Amino acid sequence: MTFYKIFYFIYLVFAGFFIYDAYMKIQEDKSPWLSIIIALVAIGMFLFRRHFYNKYQNRDK
């Protein structure tokens, strides 16, 4: 079960990478929108998985 507890933090790593990528694209005068959208989706997946993991853990108590 600890694998699932750690696994959803990987989404935050991906979000950080894509935020950095968007920043670098802004510096190069390129369009950063795809990286921003992917970062927002990764943050949303982190929140979604954390919510349902906690909901599943509280159900067993």
Secondary structure, DSSP 8 states (H G I E B T S, - for coil): -HHHHHHTTHHHHHHHHHHHHHHHHHHTT---HHHHHHHHHHHHHHHHHHHHHHHHHHHT-
